[in-house]
Amino acid sequence: MRAHRRKFPLKEWQALPEAQQATTQKLARLLRLAVLLNHSRPETAPSLPKISADSDSLTITLPANDEPTLLSTDLEQEQAFMEAAGFKLVIKQAN
């Protein structure tokens, strides 16, 4: 839970058994995206973004929209947090 916002707790992850580190990191990254999607939700039901994952990156595809939203800004900040921790978050806009 400690990894759900702001900087990643890299030292705490290194203290875990090596077999648990990768899984814990992936789950934390997904939790962070879930928190952003839940926190930034508007009052009307939006089109849901699509999230895909591969071995070393997460990709989130946002619904087509002409104007920037709070979610877009939050995702850009999250992308920077992930990059600083050595993870990759790709943000795409649907056509």
N, C-alpha and C positions, 0 to 999 in steps of 0.2 A: 504494500500500500504506500510505502514511503516514496515510491518512484512515480506516483500518479501525476505529479506536477513539478514544474521548474526543472532544475538540473537533475541528472540521473545519479543515483547513489552508487557510483562505480566501485568504491572501496568495499561497500557492503556486499556487492555481487561477487567480488573477488574472494570474499571470505566464505562464500558458499562452496560446497563440493563442486568440482569441475563439471561433473555430469549434470548438475542442476542449473548451471549458469546460463547456458544458451536458452533453455526453455523459460527460465524466469525472466530473462531480458525480453524475449518475444512477447510473453504475456503482459509485461509491464508496458511495452510499447502499444499493444492493442488497448489496454486499459486507458492509457493516456488519450488515445483517439476517441474512445467511448466517452470519456469525461468531457472532452471538447465538444463532441457532437451533442451531448445531452445539455451541457451548459449554454451553448450558443443557440439553442433551438428557438425559433420564432413562435409567436402565438398561433399562427396557422400552420397546418401540417405541410412541411416542405417535401420536395422530392428527395429521397434518400441518396446519399453518396454511396459509391461502390468502393469497397476496400479489397485489395488483393495483396497477397504476401508470397514472397519466394524466400529462398534461403538467407538472403542478406538485405532485403529491402521491403518496405511497405509502400504500396501505391494507393492513393485515394483519388477517386475521380468524382469531382463535384458536378452536380447538375448544371446544365447550360444556364447562364445568368449573365446579364450585361453589366451589372453593378457589383462592386466589391461588398462583401458582407463582413460582419464581425467574425464569423466562422473562418472566412478566408484569411483575415488578419491573424487570428489565433493559430491557424494551421501553419502560416509562414513562421510564426514565432516557434512553434513546436518543431518545425523543420530545422530551425537553427539549433534548438536544444539537442535534437537527435544527432545532427551533424557534429556538434561539439563532443558528443559522447561516442562518435565513431559509427553511428547508425545512419541509414539512408531512408528518407521519406520523400517520395515523389508525389507532387500535387498536380493533378491534371484537371482541365475543364472539359466537360462533355461538349460535343458539337451539337 
